[in-house]
Amino acid sequence: MEVQAMTVIAVALILGLAAIGTAIGFGLLGGKFLESAARQPELTPMLQTKLFIIAGLLDVIAMIGVAVAFILLYANPYA
C-alpha cells in the first residue's frame, strides 16, 4: 500500500514539473522570439521556423515525462 501511495505522489510530481517546465520554456521562447523579431524584422520568417522546431522539441520533453508518469501509474514495476 505504501508503494502505491508513493507512486501516486511521484506521478503527481512528474506531471506538475513537466507542466511548469513547459510553461516556463514556452514563455522564454516566445519572449526571445519577439525580442529578436523586433530587432531584425527581416529575419522573422527564419526565426519563426526555428521557433516552431524548438517548440516541438520542448513539447516532446513534456510528453516523455507524461509517458513515464503513466507507465509508473498503470504498469508499476515496483508493485
MOGIBEL-V971304 format. One record per residue. N is the residue number from 1. RES is the residue in one letter. SS is DSSP state (~ for helix, > for strand, _ for the rest). NEAR is the number of other C-alpha atoms within 10 Angstrom. D_CENTER is the distance of its C-alpha to the mean C-alpha in whole Angstrom. Layout:
((N	RES	SS	NEAR	D_CENTER) (N	RES	SS	NEAR	D_CENTER))
This chain:
((1	M	_	7	31) (2	E	~	8	29) (3	V	~	11	27) (4	Q	~	14	25) (5	A	~	10	25) (6	M	~	11	23) (7	T	~	18	21) (8	V	~	15	20) (9	I	~	11	19) (10	A	~	15	17) (11	V	~	20	15) (12	A	~	14	15) (13	L	~	13	13) (14	I	~	18	11) (15	L	~	19	10) (16	G	~	14	10) (17	L	~	14	9) (18	A	~	19	5) (19	A	~	17	6) (20	I	~	12	8) (21	G	~	15	6) (22	T	~	19	3) (23	A	~	14	7) (24	I	~	12	9) (25	G	~	16	7) (26	F	~	17	8) (27	G	~	12	12) (28	L	~	12	13) (29	L	~	16	12) (30	G	~	14	14) (31	G	~	12	17) (32	K	~	13	17) (33	F	~	17	18) (34	L	~	15	20) (35	E	~	11	22) (36	S	~	14	23) (37	A	~	17	24) (38	A	~	12	26) (39	R	~	11	28) (40	Q	_	10	28) (41	P	~	12	28) (42	E	~	10	30) (43	L	~	12	26) (44	T	~	17	24) (45	P	~	11	24) (46	M	~	10	23) (47	L	~	17	21) (48	Q	~	14	19) (49	T	~	11	19) (50	K	~	13	17) (51	L	~	18	15) (52	F	~	12	14) (53	I	~	11	14) (54	I	~	15	11) (55	A	~	16	9) (56	G	~	11	9) (57	L	~	12	8) (58	L	~	17	5) (59	D	~	16	5) (60	V	~	13	7) (61	I	~	13	5) (62	A	~	18	3) (63	M	~	16	7) (64	I	~	12	8) (65	G	~	18	8) (66	V	~	18	9) (67	A	~	13	12) (68	V	~	13	13) (69	A	~	21	13) (70	F	~	15	15) (71	I	~	13	17) (72	L	~	18	18) (73	L	~	16	19) (74	Y	~	8	21) (75	A	_	10	23) (76	N	_	13	23) (77	P	_	8	25) (78	Y	_	8	26) (79	A	_	10	28))
